[in-house]
């Protein structure tokens, strides 16, 4: 899955939800369920997600929505094989981004 977010230090929950195509309530739910997602909160209590949080959300989205893991299965998978699987997921994401760019170039020609 390729999400389209500008490079920033922090992202609002609305931006994140829109990029993933889900409701903000799902992002808040995943924040409670998964320890890997720890957005900072400002004085008003608004969540500010870091690029690291976005990367973890992408991985969780991949496991739950694309691969069909249950929440418990995704938690277990994150704990047991996080480093190896996360590295592979990052490589695949980069390759998909390159493929999308190449397809755009091809269609533009």
C-alpha positions in Angstrom: 0.0 0.0 0.0 1.3 3.4 -1.0 0.1 6.3 1.1 0.5 9.8 0.0 1.7 12.1 2.8 4.0 15.1 2.6 7.2 14.8 4.5 6.7 16.5 7.9 7.7 16.0 11.5 4.2 15.5 12.7 0.8 14.5 11.2 -2.6 15.1 12.5 -4.9 12.2 13.0 -7.2 13.4 10.2 -4.4 13.5 7.7 -3.3 10.0 8.7 -6.9 8.6 8.5 -7.4 10.2 5.1 -4.1 8.8 3.8 -5.0 5.3 4.9 -8.7 5.6 3.8 -10.0 4.7 7.3 -11.9 6.5 10.0 -10.1 8.4 12.8 -11.7 6.1 15.3 -9.9 3.1 13.8 -6.5 4.9 14.2 -7.4 5.7 17.8 -8.4 2.1 18.4 -5.1 0.8 16.9 -3.2 3.3 19.1 -4.8 1.6 22.1 -4.3 -1.9 20.9 -0.7 -1.7 19.6 2.2 -0.5 21.7 4.2 0.4 18.6 2.0 3.4 18.0 2.7 6.2 20.4 1.7 9.6 19.0 2.6 12.7 20.9 -0.2 14.8 22.3 -0.2 18.6 22.5 -1.8 20.6 25.4 -5.2 20.3 23.9 -4.9 16.5 23.6 -4.6 16.4 19.8 -2.6 13.5 18.6 0.5 14.2 16.5 1.9 11.2 14.6 5.6 11.0 13.8 7.0 9.3 10.6 7.9 6.3 12.8 4.3 6.0 13.9 3.2 6.2 10.2 5.6 3.4 9.3 4.2 1.3 12.1 0.6 2.1 11.1 1.5 1.1 7.5 2.8 -2.3 8.8 -0.3 -2.8 11.0 -2.6 -1.9 8.1 -0.8 -4.4 5.9 -1.1 -7.2 8.4 -4.7 -6.5 9.4 -6.4 -5.2 6.2 -4.3 -6.7 3.4 -3.1 -10.0 4.8 -6.2 -10.7 7.0 -4.5 -11.1 10.4 -6.7 -10.8 13.5 -5.6 -8.1 16.0 -4.2 -10.8 18.3 -2.3 -12.4 15.4 -0.9 -9.0 14.3 0.2 -8.3 17.9 1.9 -11.6 18.1 3.5 -11.2 14.7 4.8 -7.8 15.6 6.4 -9.1 18.9 8.0 -12.2 17.5 9.2 -11.2 14.0 9.1 -7.4 14.0 12.6 -6.7 12.9 12.8 -9.2 10.0 9.3 -8.7 8.8 9.4 -4.9 9.1 12.6 -4.8 7.1 11.0 -6.9 4.3 7.9 -4.8 4.4 9.9 -1.6 4.0 11.8 -3.0 1.0 8.6 -4.1 -0.6 7.0 -0.7 0.0 10.0 1.1 -1.6 9.8 -1.3 -4.6 6.1 -0.7 -5.0 6.7 3.1 -4.9 9.4 2.7 -7.6 7.0 0.6 -9.7 4.3 3.2 -9.4 6.7 5.9 -10.6 7.8 3.8 -13.5 4.2 3.1 -14.5 3.4 6.9 -14.4 6.4 7.6 -16.6 5.4 4.9 -19.0 1.8 6.2 -19.2 3.1 9.7 -19.7 5.2 8.7 -22.7 
